[in-house]
C-alpha cells in the first residue's frame, strides 16, 4: 500500500514537472467518495473504516499538489472523503449541487472562473465523475463501477491560445483536455 502512495506521489510530481512554467495550467483532481458503511444512498451514510483509510490516503497523495480549493456534494460520505485533505490544507470544502442535466457544466465553469491556474479537488459520486470529466473537455468516456472507490482522475484543461487554461469556455476545445487516471 505504501508503494502505491509513493507511486501516486511520483506520478503527480512528474506530471507537474512536465508542464511548461509559462503555462498557467491547473489540474482538476476528481474522486468518487471513499467506501461507504452501507449500500444505501441516503445523504447521511458515513464512510466505512476502509473509506476513512482511503480518505487519509487521498490526503497523503495530494499533500504536495497545492490544492487551492475542494468541492464536495452535500453528503456525509463526500465531505468525509474531503476532510483529511481539507484539514491538512486549512481549506473549507465548497458544496456543489450534482443534480440536474447541467450540473457538471456549471461546476466546470465555476472551477474555471474561480480557480483558473489553481489545482482543485472535486469529490463526487459514481454518476458524477464521468460527466465532470467530459465537461472539463476530455474526450475519454469515464464510467465508475458501483464498487469502484480507488480512482483518482486528473484533468489538465486544454490551454488557450494565450497559454493559460481557458476560464471562459469549459468543455471540449480544439486541443482537448488531458486525462490521467491513478488508483489510490
Secondary structure by P-SEA (a helix, b strand, c coil): caaaaaaaaaaaaaaaaaccccccbbbbbbbcccccccccccccccccaaaaaaaaaaaaaaccccccbbbbcccaaaaaaacaaaaaacbbbbbbbccccaaaaaaaaaaaaccccbbbbbbbccccaaaaaaaacccbbbbbccccccbbbbbbccccccccccccccccccbbbbbbbbcc
